[in-house]
Amino acid sequence: MLKTMATQLTIIFQMGSKKSNGWILIKFALILAFLFALFSVLFHVLMVYEGRQYSWVTGFYWTLTTMSTLGFGDITFHSDIGRLFSVVVLFSGIVFLLVMLPFTFIQFFYAPWLEEQNKARAPRSVPDTMSGHVILTHFDAVAVMLIEKLNQYGFAYVILTAELQDALDLYDKGYHVVVGERDDPETYRRLRIAQAALVVVLNDDIASTNIIYTIRETNDKVRTVTNADLEDSLDILKLAGSTHVFQFTKMLGSALSRRVLGINMQANIIGQFDELLIAEAPAMRTWLQGKTMAESRLREICGVTAVGVWEQGKFHIPTAATRIGESTVLVLAGTKEQLEQFDAAVAVEDKTQTDTSGPVVVLGGGRVGQAVAEALHIRGIDYCVVEKKPGIADKHPNFIHGSAADRNTLMEAGLEKTPSIIITTHDDNLNIYLTIYCRRLRPDVQIISRASLDRNINTMHRAGANLVMSFSSLLTTTIMNLIQPQKMLMLSEGLNVFRMALNPKLENKSLIDIQIRETTGCSVVAIKRDEKLIINPDPAIVLEKKDQLVLIGTASSEKMFIEKYPAASK
């Protein structure tokens, strides 16, 4: 009964609050005062009826103790009518003091206070001084990594969410968040969109279209980045006004397909900084395998410089004694002509591979798997995709229906002769499982795996994958490169190319003397001098005052370099 009454009273209060909370509070206080006075007067009347006399203070005292259910029992009625009156007073106290008063307090005092507190924790706008910030309209595991990079490089950001509780949860986790409707132009004005550096829209295609169109109602110049899940959405999002539209799953599929061995051993360009090209080249099954960097003579043969190596997902700065192994992926820096010379030098040896005539086996026929298949088809590489959903498998001639964990299905797909297996499902747990299984069946095969989350990359390498590419890293890298394209180029898995003005301590010194690679972990890949870019400079070159260094290194080595050799002040 009390629960039902409480529910009804809450509804009444909520309806009343829309009119005037203050007037309801006054009426409630007047009703309480009237009942208190009425019961005190009736107390005296009934006591006189029973032949007893008490002061007015005693009457107030009895009414208060009875209505509050304290009931000390020092003053009681002897007649039935007096006892009946006591029951009425007691029940009135239960209703008004124990039920209505707490709900009144919660509705008109505690709830507004709590709402104000929540508004302070989840604001509806950004500070008036904020500028150069990044606005994110969607929050997920990929956004977490992007925010980590933004924090690392000192970019302000704000997450936009429509739900107050989601905003409070994000606030409690330490994120900067604003509450607002994504399809309301006023929301973006409160986010100071005119001063924003970038808006990242990673919602579903339909929601993203509405968001982009709403943004363009407010501001037609701010840059936006949007992900298109479907091919048809590319044009629609561009028509809505998005500055940059990517199909990140297709980009990931293309990147995975470029890592296939035994077919085309060309260096894969992963970034460009002015005329400087950065490329990756797997060493497996090439004449480079087993040699040291000094023995490879890459700079002498084709002019490129090996500025780094990937080994089991970890980036290292190579030395002359670094040995190139089966799982080594070289990170090369050079011009277009130098990389073409590298391709020609490596391709000669690769043509001798004759025992890898089977198709590339792709496990998973989702969007990434289909993108891998399309990229392989364009390059003229034979492939076979294993997909367990018949609706997908039956639509493509190179797809077979079956489980990737079934040995017979894998054999039918060409497991025994394949040079490479590409695992593309969006489930990292399944990818780890399939990596272990395929490595046991084919110890010598190259296994390339997709990782949805960066934290699983090392696990996949331990499971037996030769190469792992992360969806979140690809997306984060692409977005970060759009923020300051002339100052920094972020490559895969935290490898960065960045430009720095020469520190005065380095003036009139040669590269070989200052030993930047040994002291900071960064490699100088180019020097910009008088609007000219000197790519792969000679170690004996002497640095001049107005030079700008272009370096490559991990995020930690970049930080070390900046701390040791901060840019000269203008």
C-alpha positions as CSV (number, residue, x, y, z in Angstrom):
1,M,0.0,0.0,0.0
2,L,2.8,2.4,1.0
3,K,4.7,1.6,-2.3
4,T,1.6,2.3,-4.4
5,M,1.0,5.6,-2.5
6,A,4.6,6.6,-3.0
7,T,4.4,5.9,-6.7
8,Q,1.3,8.0,-7.0
9,L,2.7,10.8,-5.0
10,T,5.8,10.9,-7.2
11,I,3.7,11.2,-10.3
12,I,1.7,14.0,-8.7
13,F,4.9,15.9,-7.7
14,Q,6.3,15.5,-11.2
15,M,3.2,16.9,-12.7
16,G,3.2,19.8,-10.2
17,S,6.8,20.6,-10.7
18,K,6.1,21.6,-14.3
19,K,3.8,24.4,-12.9
20,S,5.4,25.8,-9.8
21,N,7.5,23.9,-7.3
22,G,7.5,26.9,-5.0
23,W,3.7,27.1,-4.9
24,I,3.4,23.4,-4.1
25,L,5.8,23.7,-1.3
26,I,3.9,26.6,0.2
27,K,0.6,24.7,-0.1
28,F,2.1,21.6,1.5
29,A,3.5,23.7,4.5
30,L,0.1,25.4,4.9
31,I,-1.7,22.0,5.0
32,L,0.7,20.7,7.6
33,A,0.3,23.8,9.7
34,F,-3.5,23.7,9.4
35,L,-3.6,20.0,10.5
36,F,-1.2,20.6,13.3
37,A,-3.4,23.5,14.7
38,L,-6.6,21.6,14.1
39,F,-5.4,18.5,16.0
40,S,-4.1,20.6,18.9
41,V,-7.5,22.3,19.3
42,L,-9.4,19.0,19.1
43,F,-7.0,17.6,21.7
44,H,-8.1,20.3,24.2
45,V,-11.8,19.7,23.3
46,L,-11.6,16.0,23.8
47,M,-9.6,16.3,27.1
48,V,-12.2,18.7,28.4
49,Y,-14.8,16.1,27.4
50,E,-12.9,13.5,29.5
51,G,-12.7,16.0,32.4
52,R,-9.0,16.9,32.1
53,Q,-7.2,20.1,31.5
54,Y,-3.9,20.7,29.7
55,S,-2.0,23.8,28.5
56,W,-1.7,24.8,24.9
57,V,2.0,23.9,24.9
58,T,1.1,20.4,26.0
59,G,-1.5,20.1,23.2
60,F,1.2,21.0,20.6
61,Y,3.6,18.6,22.3
62,W,1.0,15.7,22.1
63,T,0.2,16.4,18.4
64,L,3.8,16.5,17.4
65,T,4.8,13.3,19.2
66,T,1.7,11.5,17.8
67,M,2.0,12.6,14.2
68,S,5.7,11.8,14.1
69,T,4.9,8.3,15.5
70,L,7.2,8.8,18.5
71,G,4.3,8.4,20.9
72,F,5.9,8.7,24.3
73,G,2.7,7.5,26.0
74,D,2.8,10.0,28.9
75,I,-0.5,11.5,27.7
76,T,-3.3,9.2,26.5
77,F,-7.0,9.3,26.0
78,H,-9.3,7.1,28.2
79,S,-12.4,7.3,26.0
80,D,-13.1,5.5,22.8
81,I,-13.7,8.7,20.9
82,G,-10.3,10.0,22.2
83,R,-8.6,6.8,21.1
84,L,-10.3,7.1,17.7
85,F,-9.0,10.7,17.4
86,S,-5.5,9.4,18.3
87,V,-5.7,6.9,15.4
88,V,-6.7,9.6,12.9
89,V,-3.8,11.9,14.1
90,L,-1.3,8.9,13.9
91,F,-2.5,7.9,10.4
92,S,-2.3,11.6,9.2
93,G,1.3,11.8,10.5
94,I,2.2,8.6,8.6
95,V,0.8,10.0,5.4
96,F,2.1,13.6,5.6
97,L,5.3,13.3,7.6
98,L,6.6,9.8,6.7
99,V,5.5,9.6,3.1
100,M,4.7,13.0,1.6
101,L,7.4,15.0,3.4
102,P,10.4,12.8,2.3
103,F,9.1,12.7,-1.3
104,T,8.6,16.5,-1.2
105,F,12.2,16.9,0.0
106,I,13.5,14.5,-2.6
107,Q,11.5,16.1,-5.4
108,F,12.1,19.8,-4.7
109,F,15.4,19.8,-2.8
110,Y,17.5,16.7,-3.3
111,A,16.6,15.9,-6.9
112,P,17.3,19.5,-8.2
113,W,20.6,19.6,-6.2
114,L,21.6,16.2,-7.7
115,E,20.7,17.4,-11.2
116,E,22.9,20.4,-10.8
117,Q,25.7,18.2,-9.6
118,N,25.3,16.0,-12.6
119,K,25.2,19.0,-14.9
120,A,28.5,20.1,-13.5
121,R,30.0,16.7,-14.1
122,A,28.4,16.4,-17.6
123,P,28.3,19.9,-19.0
124,R,26.2,21.1,-22.0
125,S,29.0,23.2,-23.5
126,V,32.8,23.6,-23.7
127,P,34.7,26.5,-22.1
128,D,34.6,29.8,-24.1
129,T,38.4,29.6,-24.4
130,M,38.6,26.2,-26.1
131,S,40.0,26.0,-29.6
132,G,41.9,23.6,-31.8
133,H,40.0,20.7,-30.2
134,V,38.8,17.4,-31.6
135,I,35.1,16.5,-31.3
136,L,34.1,12.8,-31.2
137,T,30.4,11.9,-31.8
138,H,30.8,8.3,-30.9
139,F,32.6,6.4,-28.1
140,D,33.9,2.8,-28.3
141,A,37.1,0.9,-27.9
142,V,38.6,2.5,-31.1
143,A,37.8,6.0,-29.7
144,V,39.7,5.1,-26.5
145,M,42.9,4.6,-28.4
146,L,42.4,7.8,-30.4
147,I,41.9,9.7,-27.2
148,E,45.1,8.3,-25.8
149,K,47.0,9.6,-28.9
150,L,45.3,13.0,-28.6
151,N,46.4,13.2,-25.0
152,Q,49.9,12.1,-25.8
153,Y,50.3,14.9,-28.4
154,G,48.5,17.6,-26.4
155,F,45.3,17.9,-28.4
156,A,42.2,18.8,-26.5
157,Y,39.1,16.7,-27.2
158,V,35.5,16.3,-26.2
159,I,33.1,13.4,-26.5
160,L,29.5,14.2,-27.5
161,T,26.8,11.9,-26.1
162,A,23.0,12.3,-26.0
163,E,22.5,10.2,-22.8
164,L,23.2,11.8,-19.4
165,Q,24.0,8.5,-17.7
166,D,26.5,7.7,-20.5
167,A,28.1,11.1,-20.0
168,L,28.3,10.6,-16.2
169,D,29.9,7.1,-16.7
170,L,32.5,8.6,-19.1
171,Y,33.1,11.5,-16.7
172,D,33.8,9.1,-13.9
173,K,36.3,7.4,-16.1
174,G,38.2,10.6,-16.6
175,Y,37.0,11.6,-20.1
176,H,36.0,15.1,-21.3
177,V,32.3,14.8,-22.2
178,V,29.4,17.1,-23.2
179,V,25.7,16.2,-23.2
180,G,23.7,17.2,-26.3
181,E,21.6,15.9,-29.1
182,R,23.7,15.0,-32.1
183,D,21.0,16.2,-34.6
184,D,20.6,19.7,-33.0
185,P,22.7,22.5,-34.6
186,E,22.7,24.3,-31.2
187,T,24.7,21.4,-29.7
188,Y,27.6,22.1,-32.1
189,R,27.5,25.8,-31.4
190,R,27.9,25.0,-27.7
191,L,30.9,22.8,-28.7
192,R,32.5,25.8,-30.4
193,I,32.6,23.9,-33.7
194,A,33.9,27.0,-35.5
195,Q,37.1,26.8,-33.4
196,A,37.5,23.0,-33.6
197,A,40.3,21.4,-35.5
198,L,38.4,18.2,-36.5
199,V,35.1,16.4,-36.0
200,V,35.4,12.6,-35.9
201,V,32.1,10.9,-36.8
202,L,32.3,7.1,-36.4
203,N,28.6,6.4,-35.9
204,D,26.7,4.1,-38.3
205,D,26.2,5.3,-41.8
206,I,22.6,6.7,-41.4
207,A,23.4,8.5,-38.1
208,S,26.7,9.8,-39.5
209,T,24.8,11.3,-42.5
210,N,22.4,13.1,-40.2
211,I,25.3,14.4,-38.0
212,I,27.3,15.7,-40.9
213,Y,24.3,17.4,-42.4
214,T,23.5,19.0,-39.0
215,I,27.2,20.2,-38.6
216,R,27.0,21.8,-42.1
217,E,24.0,23.8,-41.0
218,T,26.2,25.3,-38.2
219,N,29.5,25.5,-39.9
220,D,30.6,24.8,-43.5
221,K,34.4,25.0,-43.0
222,V,35.2,22.7,-40.1
223,R,37.0,19.5,-41.2
224,T,35.2,16.2,-40.6
225,V,36.3,12.6,-40.8
226,T,33.7,9.9,-41.3
227,N,33.7,6.1,-41.6
228,A,31.5,4.4,-44.2
229,D,30.5,0.9,-43.5
230,L,28.9,0.4,-46.9
231,E,30.2,1.2,-50.4
232,D,27.0,3.1,-51.2
233,S,27.4,5.4,-48.2
234,L,30.7,6.9,-49.6
235,D,28.9,9.2,-52.0
236,I,26.0,10.0,-49.6
237,L,28.4,11.1,-46.8
238,K,30.3,13.2,-49.3
239,L,27.1,14.8,-50.5
240,A,26.1,15.5,-46.9
241,G,29.3,17.5,-46.6
242,S,31.9,15.3,-44.9
243,T,35.5,16.5,-45.7
244,H,37.1,13.0,-45.5
245,V,35.2,9.8,-45.9
246,F,37.1,6.5,-45.5
247,Q,36.1,2.8,-45.6
248,F,38.5,1.7,-42.8
249,T,37.5,-2.0,-43.1
250,K,38.4,-1.8,-46.8
251,M,41.7,0.0,-46.0
252,L,42.5,-2.7,-43.5
253,G,41.7,-5.5,-46.0
254,S,44.0,-3.8,-48.6
255,A,46.8,-3.4,-46.0
256,L,46.5,-7.1,-45.0
257,S,46.7,-8.3,-48.6
258,R,49.8,-6.2,-49.3
259,R,51.7,-8.3,-46.7
260,V,51.3,-11.6,-48.6
261,L,54.6,-13.3,-49.2
262,G,55.9,-15.4,-52.1
263,I,53.9,-13.5,-54.8
264,N,55.0,-9.9,-54.9
265,M,57.9,-8.8,-52.7
266,Q,57.7,-5.1,-53.5
267,A,58.1,-2.5,-50.7
268,N,54.6,-1.3,-49.6
269,I,54.5,2.4,-49.1
270,I,52.8,3.3,-45.8
271,G,53.4,7.0,-45.6
272,Q,54.7,10.1,-47.4
273,F,56.3,13.2,-46.0
274,D,56.8,15.7,-48.8
275,E,59.1,13.7,-51.3
276,L,60.1,11.3,-48.6
277,L,58.5,7.9,-48.9
278,I,58.3,5.4,-46.0
279,A,57.7,1.7,-46.9
280,E,57.6,-1.7,-45.3
281,A,59.1,-4.8,-46.9
282,P,58.9,-8.3,-45.4
283,A,62.2,-10.2,-45.5
284,M,60.8,-13.7,-45.4
285,R,62.0,-15.8,-48.4
286,T,64.2,-13.1,-49.9
287,W,67.9,-13.0,-50.2
288,L,67.9,-10.5,-47.3
289,Q,66.9,-13.2,-44.8
290,G,69.8,-14.3,-42.6
291,K,72.0,-11.4,-43.4
292,T,73.0,-8.5,-41.1
293,M,72.2,-4.9,-42.0
294,A,75.9,-4.3,-42.9
295,E,75.9,-7.4,-45.1
296,S,72.7,-6.4,-46.9
297,R,74.4,-3.2,-48.3
298,L,70.9,-1.7,-49.0
299,R,72.1,1.9,-49.1
300,E,74.9,1.0,-51.5
301,I,72.8,-1.2,-53.8
302,C,69.6,0.9,-54.1
303,G,70.0,4.1,-52.0
304,V,67.3,3.3,-49.4
305,T,68.0,3.4,-45.7
306,A,66.6,0.8,-43.3
307,V,65.4,3.1,-40.5
308,G,63.7,0.4,-38.5
309,V,62.6,-3.2,-38.3
310,W,59.5,-4.8,-37.0
311,E,60.0,-8.0,-35.0
312,Q,57.0,-9.8,-33.6
313,G,55.0,-6.6,-33.5
314,K,57.8,-4.5,-31.9
315,F,59.7,-1.8,-33.6
316,H,63.5,-1.6,-33.2
317,I,66.1,0.8,-34.5
318,P,68.6,-1.5,-36.4
319,T,72.4,-1.4,-36.0
320,A,75.0,-2.7,-38.5
321,A,75.0,-6.0,-36.6
322,T,71.1,-6.5,-36.6
323,R,70.3,-9.8,-38.3
324,I,67.4,-9.9,-40.7
325,G,65.3,-12.9,-39.7
326,E,62.3,-14.8,-41.1
327,S,59.7,-12.6,-39.4
328,T,61.5,-9.3,-39.9
329,V,59.7,-6.5,-41.7
330,L,62.1,-3.8,-42.8
331,V,61.0,-0.1,-42.5
332,L,62.6,1.7,-45.5
333,A,63.0,5.4,-46.2
334,G,63.8,6.8,-49.6
335,T,62.6,8.4,-52.8
336,K,60.3,6.8,-55.3
337,E,63.3,5.9,-57.6
338,Q,65.2,4.4,-54.7
339,L,62.3,2.2,-53.6
340,E,61.8,1.1,-57.2
341,Q,65.5,0.0,-57.2
342,F,64.9,-1.9,-54.0
343,D,61.9,-3.7,-55.6
344,A,64.0,-4.7,-58.6
345,A,66.8,-6.0,-56.4
346,V,64.6,-8.1,-54.2
347,A,62.2,-9.3,-56.8
348,V,65.0,-11.2,-58.7
349,E,65.5,-13.5,-55.8
350,D,61.8,-13.9,-55.0
351,K,61.1,-15.3,-58.5
352,T,62.9,-18.5,-57.6
353,Q,60.2,-19.4,-55.1
354,T,58.4,-22.3,-56.8
355,D,56.8,-24.2,-53.9
356,T,54.1,-21.6,-53.0
357,S,51.7,-22.2,-55.9
358,G,48.6,-22.6,-53.8
359,P,45.9,-19.9,-53.3
360,V,46.1,-17.4,-50.4
361,V,43.7,-18.7,-47.7
362,V,41.5,-16.0,-46.2
363,L,39.6,-17.0,-43.0
364,G,36.5,-14.9,-42.6
365,G,34.3,-13.5,-45.4
366,G,33.0,-10.3,-43.6
367,R,33.7,-6.8,-44.8
368,V,37.5,-7.1,-44.1
369,G,37.7,-10.5,-45.7
370,Q,35.9,-9.3,-48.8
371,A,38.2,-6.3,-48.9
372,V,41.2,-8.7,-48.8
373,A,39.7,-10.8,-51.6
374,E,39.0,-7.7,-53.7
375,A,42.6,-6.5,-53.3
376,L,44.1,-9.9,-54.1
377,H,41.9,-10.2,-57.2
378,I,43.0,-6.7,-58.4
379,R,46.7,-7.9,-58.0
380,G,45.9,-11.1,-59.9
381,I,46.7,-13.3,-56.9
382,D,44.7,-16.6,-56.5
383,Y,42.8,-16.8,-53.2
384,C,40.2,-18.8,-51.4
385,V,37.9,-17.4,-48.6
386,V,36.4,-19.7,-45.9
387,E,33.1,-18.3,-44.6
388,K,30.6,-20.2,-42.4
389,K,27.6,-18.1,-43.4
390,P,26.1,-19.7,-46.5
391,G,24.4,-16.4,-47.5
392,I,27.8,-14.8,-48.0
393,A,29.8,-17.8,-49.2
394,D,27.3,-18.7,-52.0
395,K,27.6,-15.2,-53.6
396,H,31.3,-15.5,-54.5
397,P,33.0,-18.1,-56.7
398,N,36.2,-18.1,-54.6
399,F,34.4,-18.5,-51.3
400,I,33.7,-21.9,-49.7
401,H,31.1,-22.5,-47.0
402,G,32.5,-24.1,-43.9
403,S,34.1,-23.6,-40.5
404,A,37.7,-22.2,-40.4
405,A,38.3,-24.5,-37.4
406,D,37.5,-27.6,-39.5
407,R,40.6,-29.3,-41.0
408,N,38.8,-30.7,-44.0
409,T,37.4,-27.3,-44.9
410,L,40.9,-25.8,-44.6
411,M,42.4,-28.6,-46.8
412,E,39.7,-27.9,-49.4
413,A,40.6,-24.2,-49.4
414,G,44.3,-25.1,-50.2
415,L,46.0,-25.1,-46.8
416,E,48.7,-27.6,-47.8
417,K,50.1,-25.4,-50.6
418,T,49.2,-21.8,-49.6
419,P,52.0,-19.3,-49.0
420,S,49.9,-17.2,-46.6
421,I,46.9,-17.4,-44.4
422,I,45.1,-14.2,-43.6
423,I,42.7,-14.2,-40.6
424,T,40.1,-11.4,-40.8
425,T,37.3,-12.0,-38.3
426,H,36.3,-9.2,-36.0
427,D,36.6,-11.5,-32.9
428,D,40.1,-11.3,-31.5
429,N,39.5,-14.5,-29.4
430,L,38.6,-16.4,-32.5
431,N,41.6,-15.0,-34.4
432,I,44.0,-16.1,-31.6
433,Y,42.4,-19.6,-31.7
434,L,42.7,-19.9,-35.5
435,T,46.3,-18.6,-35.4
436,I,47.3,-21.4,-33.0
437,Y,45.4,-24.0,-35.0
438,C,46.8,-23.0,-38.4
439,R,50.3,-22.7,-37.0
440,R,50.1,-26.3,-35.8
441,L,48.8,-27.5,-39.2
442,R,51.4,-25.5,-41.2
443,P,54.5,-24.5,-39.1
444,D,56.1,-23.0,-42.2
445,V,53.3,-20.8,-43.5
446,Q,53.0,-17.1,-43.2
447,I,50.1,-16.1,-40.9
448,I,48.7,-12.6,-41.1
449,S,46.0,-11.7,-38.6
450,R,43.7,-8.8,-37.9
451,A,43.4,-7.4,-34.4
452,S,40.4,-5.3,-33.4
453,L,42.1,-4.1,-30.2
454,D,45.7,-3.2,-29.8
455,R,46.0,-5.0,-26.5
456,N,45.7,-8.3,-28.3
457,I,48.5,-7.8,-30.8
458,N,51.3,-9.3,-28.6
459,T,49.0,-12.3,-27.8
460,M,48.5,-13.0,-31.5
461,H,52.3,-12.8,-32.1
462,R,52.8,-15.3,-29.3
463,A,50.1,-17.5,-30.8
464,G,52.2,-17.8,-34.0
465,A,51.2,-14.9,-36.2
466,N,54.0,-13.4,-38.3
467,L,52.2,-10.1,-38.8
468,V,49.3,-8.5,-37.0
469,M,47.5,-5.4,-38.2
470,S,45.2,-3.5,-35.9
471,F,42.0,-1.9,-37.0
472,S,42.1,0.7,-34.2
473,S,45.7,1.6,-35.0
474,L,44.9,2.1,-38.7
475,L,41.9,4.4,-37.9
476,T,43.8,6.3,-35.2
477,T,46.9,6.7,-37.5
478,T,44.7,8.1,-40.4
479,I,42.9,10.6,-38.2
480,M,46.1,11.8,-36.4
481,N,47.7,12.4,-39.7
482,L,44.9,14.8,-40.7
483,I,45.3,17.0,-37.7
484,Q,48.7,18.4,-38.4
485,P,49.8,16.9,-41.8
486,Q,52.8,19.2,-42.2
487,K,54.4,18.5,-38.8
488,M,53.8,14.8,-38.1
489,L,53.1,11.5,-39.9
490,M,52.0,8.6,-37.8
491,L,52.6,5.2,-39.2
492,S,51.4,1.8,-38.2
493,E,51.4,0.7,-34.5
494,G,52.9,3.9,-33.1
495,L,55.7,4.6,-35.5
496,N,56.0,8.3,-36.2
497,V,57.7,10.6,-38.7
498,F,58.0,14.1,-37.4
499,R,59.7,17.4,-38.3
500,M,61.7,19.5,-35.8
501,A,63.5,22.8,-36.1
502,L,67.2,22.4,-35.3
503,N,68.3,22.8,-31.7
504,P,71.2,25.3,-31.3
505,K,73.2,22.6,-29.6
506,L,73.3,20.7,-32.9
507,E,74.4,23.5,-35.1
508,N,77.7,23.0,-37.0
509,K,77.9,19.4,-36.1
510,S,77.7,16.3,-38.3
511,L,75.1,13.5,-37.9
512,I,77.9,11.0,-37.1
513,D,79.2,13.1,-34.3
514,I,75.9,13.8,-32.5
515,Q,74.7,10.1,-32.7
516,I,71.0,10.9,-32.5
517,R,70.0,7.2,-33.2
518,E,72.1,5.9,-30.3
519,T,71.1,8.6,-27.7
520,T,67.3,9.0,-28.5
521,G,66.3,6.0,-30.6
522,C,65.2,8.2,-33.5
523,S,66.7,8.1,-37.0
524,V,67.2,11.2,-39.2
525,V,65.7,10.3,-42.5
526,A,65.8,13.7,-44.2
527,I,67.0,17.3,-43.7
528,K,65.1,20.2,-45.0
529,R,67.5,23.0,-46.1
530,D,66.5,26.1,-48.1
531,E,63.2,24.5,-49.2
532,K,65.1,21.4,-50.4
533,L,64.6,18.0,-48.8
534,I,67.8,16.0,-48.5
535,I,66.6,12.4,-48.2
536,N,68.8,9.8,-46.5
537,P,71.5,12.4,-45.8
538,D,75.2,11.3,-45.6
539,P,76.3,10.8,-41.9
540,A,79.1,13.2,-42.5
541,I,76.7,16.1,-43.4
542,V,77.2,19.2,-41.2
543,L,73.9,20.7,-39.8
544,E,73.3,24.4,-40.4
545,K,71.3,26.9,-38.3
546,K,68.1,27.0,-40.3
547,D,67.9,23.2,-41.0
548,Q,64.9,21.2,-40.1
549,L,65.3,17.5,-39.2
550,V,62.8,14.9,-40.3
551,L,63.0,11.9,-38.0
552,I,61.4,8.6,-37.5
553,G,60.9,6.7,-34.3
554,T,58.4,5.4,-31.8
555,A,56.3,7.7,-29.6
556,S,58.7,7.1,-26.6
557,S,61.8,7.8,-28.7
558,E,60.1,10.9,-30.2
559,K,59.5,12.2,-26.6
560,M,63.1,11.5,-25.7
561,F,64.4,13.4,-28.7
562,I,62.1,16.4,-28.0
563,E,63.2,16.5,-24.3
564,K,66.9,16.3,-25.3
565,Y,66.8,18.6,-28.3
566,P,63.8,20.9,-28.1
567,A,63.1,23.0,-31.2
568,A,64.8,26.4,-31.3
569,S,62.5,29.2,-30.2
570,K,61.5,31.7,-33.0
